[in-house]
């Protein structure tokens, strides 16, 4: 078994793809002709988006994300947390936490995407020794 993708439920799949392309530099895998589903190439695991309208048609009722009361976060690792944070903010992300060095050997920052999803921008954890 492999972890294939994470799907975020959004009102506008195309604009979400554009935001993540601009904010984080991901490449678009595809946007379905219906506009209700799309994927970004992010490595072995894809980041996908499905419209809330499609989910409702399928009998699901997705809740709206809340960055101030999240149920999960997605994290993007980089060697340049400050630069990546600035790119995200320039693309329309909202600042949740500025760049900070954590006691466990990691640099972190947090933003919210235009949909309200909490996103961590971080360095790799530097293990002692």
Secondary structure as GFF3:
##gff-version 3
##sequence-region A 1 129
A	DSSP	beta_strand	5	10	.	.	.	ID=ss1
A	DSSP	alpha_helix	13	24	.	.	.	ID=ss2
A	DSSP	beta_strand	27	31	.	.	.	ID=ss3
A	DSSP	beta_strand	37	41	.	.	.	ID=ss4
A	DSSP	beta_strand	46	51	.	.	.	ID=ss5
A	DSSP	alpha_helix	52	57	.	.	.	ID=ss6
A	DSSP	three_ten_helix	67	69	.	.	.	ID=ss7
A	DSSP	beta_strand	74	77	.	.	.	ID=ss8
A	DSSP	alpha_helix	81	90	.	.	.	ID=ss9
A	DSSP	beta_strand	94	101	.	.	.	ID=ss10
A	DSSP	beta_strand	107	112	.	.	.	ID=ss11
A	DSSP	beta_strand	118	122	.	.	.	ID=ss12
###
